[in-house]
């Protein structure tokens, strides 16, 4: 059996949006959906016995309501649910070992209202062994009045032809393929260091065009294996002379999903997010997929 899609739920509105996103993804993939109810209060030893029992009962109700709602919306989807007795980060990371994809909300019941991305969501993005999708709150709930985009049929992939990031590319191409969505591949680039040294006063248009042509060719060559693997995907490439985070945020304003990679180091005990992934998670207004890949 193919690995299921795993969604963390805690009764919050953001987690409900994540569960809905996960259900649609599982249906598209043709795999089961597993719901895991997590809440810090359930594992607190200081909570008296009767109160703990009430919390477990409330958690069970959250799971049952989620199962019934998603089963009604996706009648052909196998949906199961359970409660976790461990702290959220431990429970989700453990369950994610057997999942093909982990989906969580950017904020849970324990987060501050003004917090864009909670600690649990950040931890999952940084340390989970499988790809993680962070789903923002429903439209209209952002403090700055922005809303998450839905239904544009566009997926954006952050790509760097100079580095190995095949897992993220494959995830983005596959996501576009199953959705019949358009894929926009964004690569940020910079002028060669020697061209912008203190001794250089002018960069000619001819030089810039030459460097840009080289980047275009490199990007085209790097994407060829996935374009051949997913011939139905309509791909557009975009080279931006910007910082990578700024380029991705600009491109993702009208996207249904933004895909970025996260390098993993088997020698490191703790997973870490790079500055680009960290920036887009805090500022993107669409779901963001963080896909781990080797050095």
N, C-alpha and C positions, 0 to 999 in steps of 0.2 A: 504494500500500500504506500502511495506517495505521502510524504510528510504533510500534516495538516497545517492550516493557517491558525495561529494562536492569537487570541485577543485578550488583553487585560481589561477587566471591568471593575468598577468600584461604586456604581450608582450615580456617578456624576454625569452631567450633560455631555461633557467632552468625551468621556469613556463610551457613552452610548453612540456618539458619532463615530468613534473608532470601531466599535463593534459592527455598526452598519457598513462601514467601509470594508472591514475584514470579511463580512458575509458576502458582499458582492465579489470581492477578490477570490474567495474560496469557490464561489459558484463559477466564476470564469475559469479558474484552474481545474475545476472538477475534483476538488479534494474536500475532506471534512473541515468543519470549523470547530475549534475547541475554545471555549470561554473559560477564563480563570478569574474568579472573583478575588481581588486582593484589597486589603485595607489594613493600615498599620494598627488600628485599634484591636483587630481580631487576635493579634499575637502578643498583646501587652499582658504581662503576668500580674500587673497591679490592678487589673480590672476584676472586681468581685465575680464569683461564680454565676449568680443569676444574671448579672449584667452581661457577662461574657456569652451566656446562652442566648440572651436576647439579640446580641450582635450577630451571633451565628445564624439565628433565625432570620434576621433582616438580610444578611448576606445571601442566604438560601433563596429568599424571595427575589432578590436582585437577579440572581442567576436564572430562576425559573421564568421571571417576566422577560428577560432578555431572550431566552430560548424560544418562548412562545411567540414573541414579536418577530424574531428573525425567521423562524420556521414558517410563519404566516406569509412573510414577504418573499421567502425563497423556499417553496414547498419541496423542491427536489434536493435541497441541501441537508446533509447530515450535520446536525448541531448538537454538541454535548457541552456540559458545563460542570464545574466543580469549584469548591472553595479551597483557598490556601491557608494553611496554619502558620506559615512562615512570613516574615516581613516581605513586602512587595518586591523589592529588588532581588532578593534571594529566590523567591518563588518563581518569578518570571524568568530570570536567567536560567534556572534549573529546567523549567518546562520548555524553554526555547531550544534546548539541546536536541529535542526530538521534533522540532517544528521546521517547516520550510520557510515560514515568514512569521514575524511577530508584529502585531499592530497595537499601538497604545495611543491614548490621548495625550496631548501636550501638557494638560493640567488635570489633576485629579481632585478628589474631595478635600485633600489635605493641603492644597496649594493656596497661596495668597491670590486674591482676585487680580492684582496687577501683574502677577508673574506670567510671563509669556510661555516659558517652558519649565516644567517642574523638575525636581531632582530625580525622580524615578524615570521619567522619560529620557532625560539626558543620560542617565546611567545605562539604560537599555541601548540607546544609540551608540554608546561608547564601548560596551562590553559584550553584547549578545553575539553569539556565534553565527546566527543566521541574519539575513536582512531584516531591518526594522523600519516600519513605516510609522511616523508620528503624525497624527491627525489633529488639526487645530480645532478650536471650538466651532460650533455652528455659525453660519453667516450672521453678521451683525453684532457679535459679542466681543469684538476687539475693543480695547480701551481707546484706540485712536479713530474708531468709527469705520475701519476697514472691514472687509468681509472676505471670507474664503471663496475662491472661484470654484464653480462646479459646472460640469457638463460642457466644457469647451472642446473636448476631443484632442487635447494637446498634452504631450508629455515632454518634459525638458530633462536632458541629461547633461550633467557637468562632466566634461571630458578633458583629458590632457594626453595628447598624442605622444608626448615625451616620456610618459610613465605607464607602467602596466596597471590597467584597471579593468581587466576583462569581465570580472564578475558584475560590476556596475553596468557596463555596457550591455551585457547579456540580459540583465534584469530589465533594463529600460526597453530594449528591443522586444523582449518577450512580452512585457506589459503592453506595449503599443500594439503588438501583433494580436493578442487575445481581445483587445478592446477595439480593434480596427481604428486606432488613433494615429494621429500624426506625431512624429518624433522630431524634436528640435535639439540638435546637438550643439552645445555651447562650449567654446574653448576661449579662455582669456589668454592674451599674449602680451608681451612687452617687447619694446625695442631692445636690441642687443646692448649689453651693459657698456660696451666700448663706445657705442654711438651716443650715449647720454652722459659721458664723463664731463667733468668740469672744463676740460679743454675743448669740448665740442660745442659750438655755438648754433649750428644749423644742421638739421636732418633734412636732406633733400627728399622730394616726393619720389624720385627714382629709387633711392635707397629704401625708403619705406615700402614702396610697391614690391620691390624685390624680396624683402624680408617677409612681407605678407603672403606673397605667392608661395614662398617656401613653407610657410605655416599651413596654407591651404592644401598643398600637395601632401604634406606629412599627415594632416588630419584625414584626408581622403584615403590614403594608404592604410592608416590605422583602423579605419571603420570598415574597410572592405570585407573582412571575414564575417562581420555581423550582418552586413547588407546582403551577403550571399546566403547566410543562414536564415535570414528573415526577409525574403524577397517581397513580401506583401506590404512591408512597412514603408510608408512614405517618409523619407528622411530629408530634413533641411539642416544645413550646417551654418553656424554663425561664429565668426571670429570677432572678438571684441577686444579693443585696446583699452582694457579696464582691469581693475583688480578682480580676481576670480569671483569673490563673493558678490560684488556689485553687479558683475555681468550676469550671474545666475539669478539674482533677485530681480533684475530688470526683465530678464527673459521669462521668469516664472509668474509674472503678474497675471497672465491669462492662461495659466496651466492648470491641469487637473492633478498633476503629480510632478514633483521635482526629484530627480535621482542623483545622488552623490555617492562617492566612494569613501571608505574609511580604511586606511592601511592598518594591518594588524601585525604585531610583532610577537611571535610565539615565546620569545624570551622574557617578555614583560608580563608581570602578574596582573596589572591593571590595564584595561582598555582605555584609550584616550581619543578624544575627538580633535581633529586638526582645526586650525583657525577658520578655514572656509566652511567646513561642515557646521562648526559651532555658530558662525554668523548666520548662515541660512536658516538654521533651526530656530533662531531667535527672531528672525525678521520675515520669513516666508509666510504667505497667507494661503498656501495650499498644502496638502499633505506632502511630507518629505520622506523619501526612502533613503536610508543610510545602509550601504551595502559593503560588508567587510571584504577585503581582498588582501592577499599576501604582499610581501615586499617586492 
